[in-house]
């Protein structure tokens, strides 16, 4: 699958208990325990527990935690997110 001549990034191990996925230039999987696994593109957030929803943009990822905090991480070279590093927005 995928585009001819292109290889798809894959997680380092098989995932189980996946409740949601998001894809862009990378991929994210939200697991049933509220953790996020990422590969390719933006990678995965460090120390981001209790996630209820995920999203993926162009080289950045987003996670909504159960307390309403939005966590955004990844590449912001085009200044689309107007942030310079991982940010939590309460």
LINJO-V6796 format. One record per residue. PHI is phi as a letter, one per 30 degrees, with the letter a starting at -180 (* if undefined). Layout:
BEGIN
PHI
PHI
END
This chain:
BEGIN
*
j
d
e
i
c
c
c
d
b
d
d
b
d
c
b
i
d
c
a
b
b
b
a
d
b
b
b
b
c
c
e
d
i
c
c
c
b
a
i
h
d
i
b
d
c
i
b
d
h
d
c
a
b
a
b
c
d
i
b
b
b
b
c
d
d
c
j
d
c
c
b
b
k
d
b
d
c
h
d
c
h
b
c
a
e
b
c
c
d
END
